Structures are given as structure tokens and as C-alpha cells.
Amino acid sequence: MIRPADLSDIDALVAIENRCFETDRLSRRSFRYMLTKANSSLLVEESEGAIRGYALVLYNAGTSLARLYSIAVDPGHRGLKLGGKLLQAAEAAALEAGCAYMRLEVRQDNEAAQRLYRELGYQKFGTWLDYYEDHEEAARYEKLLAPHLNPDLVIVPYYQQTLDFTCGPATLMMAMKALDPDTEMSRRQEIRIWREATTVFMTAGHGGCGPYGLALAAHHRGLDVEIHVVDDEEAMFISSVRSEEKKEVIRLVQEDFLDQIRQLSLPLHHDRLGVADLRAAFESGAIPVVLISSYRIYREKFPHWVVVTGFDERYIYVHDPFVDDEAGKTQTDCVSMPIPQKDFERMARYGKSGQRAVLILRKRRSRRRGQRAG
């Protein structure tokens, strides 16, 4: 019988964990957290009062992505196909939670587990070097739980932001790399773009990047860029600071950015792009970079940039450059995250005034007909 675990199962879970794994073990405290606070499903397989295995699934708030965080069968009960049964039960729990995808990491040297995942329809989509405590690599697998969906994805290389305030440069680099494979994605480039595009101040700490600075950075790196913004005639993000002196600096920075945009004749539209508009741009070869409020994903209200990687009938897929390590997230949780389109429409705005910003990035067009080189 497979059922949801409860606190009385912790002793048995810890015992299985210690018998199954030599490193990267879940502690008693971790199991308690998963059962009481985490956004997760912890299932156990029980027979005649004995717990013989478990499966732990984590859900990514605000998205339709589930992650098989851990699965284990007690060594004394292997060979009974309990792993497959637990995995199928985990998939059913994820579907019931509204998830369209299940992802997981598995040791590269665990061929038996990888064989099971492949037999149950999982496809390998990458590897991580030095992932486990003993430095073993991890193979990354994914399965579409809703087979009627057929996502149209563009290969957008992933880059994890290295600082709390560099989501904008990270997403810009990902979009640039998708459009131009020769683009450098490095921490030096990340910080260089941030220095060019920063608004100087945010609620606390270093300033983030608004659409105007990022648009200029994209233009100076050889891309065509369209800017689509909706604001309340105030400078972007100005409501995030209280100091009048800081607000004045933000206004001056934005005025300077706008002067440069006008001098360069970059397309600037004061309009709102919906998911249908983003999809049309995407299908024409562009890569959209979108400002969202992080509240629906991280329960914290700060502006955040993501890059669009694909669409299907129900979901929009995005790379999120922020990996919330403290919540047990990995890059697997942040690559091509499926977000219901109706939720994304509400997510793609920031602040009480509903500021919106989208950059549509394209390969630089060749010189206009009749224009002579040199």
C-alpha cells in the first residue's frame, strides 16, 4: 500500500535513508520539515506495518513543475518493483497538484536507477558536474506528465545569476546566447552588464536593472531590441525606495537612459504585451525577456527578470536565473519552468501601480537596402 507519510513514520524513513545512502542523506530534521512546512508530497510504501520505501516530491510555487527530490527502497525489499510503483504514485500526486512536468537528478554511476527512469518515460536533458558530496556527477531527467501538451521550445542556454541583484544581466545573457552562440556568458559579463544597466538603488543593497538600461546593453552588444513598458509616469522601481535623495538619483538615471534611447531611435512602446503577443514574437524568431513580480514564486515582493523559452496550449516556459538554494532548489527547478498562461498574465507586473516591462530581442538586421557600407 502506498500512502502519504506522517510524523509517526520519521523513524522508519531515517532508517531507510541510512541503509540506502552513504552521502547526501536526509536528516530527521529534513524529514520533519518536508512533512510540516515544505510544499511537497512524501509518500511511503507500507506492507504489514513495515515501511519498505518512500518517494519525496517537491513543488515549485507559481509554476507547474514538480521535482522528485528523493526516492529509496529498503535494501531488504528490493527486486519487488517497489521503485517503479513509488515513482508512478509520485507522478500521480504531482498531476493532482497541477504539475505538467516531473524532473529529477540521479547519480551518473547509478545505471539501474537511470534504466528505471528511462523505462518509465523519462528523458535525459543534461548533466551536472561535481553535484554530490563525493563529487559524483548528476544526470538530469525530465518527463512530461500531460502527454497531450507539445511544448514548442527554443534552445536557450541557462545561466544562474551569481548575485541577488543581477537577474536582469543573467536573463539578457541567456537571450543573447540563444540568438548568437558566440555570446560570452560569464560572471565578468554579468557584472559588466549590471554596471551599465543598474538603476543604482533598490529597497536595500545594490540596485537592480530596469528595462531601459538592459535595452541599451542589448543594443550595444549587437541585438535589435524593442521596449514595451506600462508605468504610472513614475520612474521604474522608484516606489521601492523611501529616501527622496535616492528617488532623485533614480529619476536622473532613467532620464539619461531615455535620452540615449531617443538618440539611438530604439523602438519604445507604452503598451501591454499579453501572452499571445509574446508567443507571436517568439514564433517570429525573437526572444522575450519579461519583468515579473517574484511574489507568486518566492513569496517576496521584488522585481525579477525571466527569459521566455517556449509555449504550448496551456503553459509559457521560462528560464528563471535565481536558484533558491535555501529552499532546496537546484537549476533543474529553474530551467524552462512551465507556468500556466493565465497565472503568468497576473505575474508579469510589479508594484501597486502595475508597472510592466518586456524586451523583445532579435538578431541585428542587416543594413537597410540601399545603405552603403563604409
Rosetta blueprint (number, residue, H / E / L):
1 M L
2 I E
3 R E
4 P E
5 A L
6 D L
7 L H
8 S H
9 D H
10 I H
11 D H
12 A H
13 L H
14 V H
15 A H
16 I H
17 E H
18 N H
19 R H
20 C H
21 F L
22 E L
23 T L
24 D L
25 R L
26 L L
27 S L
28 R H
29 R H
30 S H
31 F H
32 R H
33 Y H
34 M H
35 L H
36 T H
37 K L
38 A L
39 N L
40 S E
41 S E
42 L E
43 L E
44 V E
45 E E
46 E E
47 S E
48 E L
49 G L
50 A E
51 I E
52 R E
53 G E
54 Y E
55 A E
56 L E
57 V E
58 L E
59 Y E
60 N L
61 A L
62 G L
63 T L
64 S L
65 L E
66 A E
67 R E
68 L E
69 Y E
70 S E
71 I E
72 A E
73 V E
74 D L
75 P H
76 G H
77 H H
78 R L
79 G L
80 L L
81 K L
82 L H
83 G H
84 G H
85 K H
86 L H
87 L H
88 Q H
89 A H
90 A H
91 E H
92 A H
93 A H
94 A H
95 L H
96 E H
97 A L
98 G L
99 C L
100 A L
101 Y E
102 M E
103 R E
104 L E
105 E E
106 V E
107 R E
108 Q L
109 D L
110 N L
111 E H
112 A H
113 A H
114 Q H
115 R H
116 L H
117 Y H
118 R H
119 E H
120 L L
121 G L
122 Y L
123 Q E
124 K E
125 F E
126 G E
127 T E
128 W E
129 L L
130 D L
131 Y L
132 Y L
133 E L
134 D L
135 H L
136 E L
137 E L
138 A E
139 A E
140 R E
141 Y E
142 E E
143 K E
144 L E
145 L L
146 A L
147 P L
148 H L
149 L L
150 N L
151 P L
152 D E
153 L E
154 V L
155 I L
156 V L
157 P L
158 Y L
159 Y L
160 Q L
161 Q L
162 T L
163 L L
164 D L
165 F L
166 T L
167 C H
168 G H
169 P H
170 A H
171 T H
172 L H
173 M H
174 M H
175 A H
176 M H
177 K H
178 A H
179 L H
180 D L
181 P L
182 D L
183 T L
184 E L
185 M L
186 S L
187 R H
188 R H
189 Q H
190 E H
191 I H
192 R H
193 I H
194 W H
195 R H
196 E H
197 A H
198 T E
199 T L
200 V L
201 F E
202 M L
203 T L
204 A L
205 G L
206 H E
207 G L
208 G L
209 C E
210 G L
211 P H
212 Y H
213 G H
214 L H
215 A H
216 L H
217 A H
218 A H
219 H H
220 H H
221 R L
222 G L
223 L E
224 D E
225 V E
226 E E
227 I E
228 H E
229 V E
230 V E
231 D L
232 D L
233 E L
234 E L
235 A L
236 M L
237 F L
238 I H
239 S H
240 S H
241 V L
242 R L
243 S L
244 E H
245 E H
246 K H
247 K H
248 E H
249 V H
250 I H
251 R H
252 L H
253 V H
254 Q H
255 E H
256 D H
257 F H
258 L H
259 D H
260 Q H
261 I H
262 R H
263 Q H
264 L H
265 S L
266 L L
267 P L
268 L E
269 H E
270 H L
271 D L
272 R L
273 L L
274 G L
275 V H
276 A H
277 D H
278 L H
279 R H
280 A H
281 A H
282 F H
283 E H
284 S L
285 G L
286 A L
287 I E
288 P E
289 V E
290 V E
291 L E
292 I E
293 S E
294 S L
295 Y H
296 R H
297 I H
298 Y H
299 R L
300 E L
301 K L
302 F L
303 P E
304 H E
305 W E
306 V E
307 V E
308 V E
309 T E
310 G E
311 F E
312 D L
313 E L
314 R L
315 Y E
316 I E
317 Y E
318 V E
319 H E
320 D L
321 P L
322 F L
323 V L
324 D L
325 D H
326 E H
327 A H
328 G L
329 K L
330 T L
331 Q H
332 T H
333 D H
334 C L
335 V L
336 S L
337 M E
338 P E
339 I E
340 P E
341 Q H
342 K H
343 D H
344 F H
345 E H
346 R H
347 M H
348 A L
349 R L
350 Y E
351 G L
352 K L
353 S L
354 G L
355 Q E
356 R E
357 A E
358 V E
359 L E
360 I E
361 L E
362 R E
363 K E
364 R L
365 R L
366 S L
367 R L
368 R L
369 R L
370 G L
371 Q L
372 R L
373 A L
374 G L
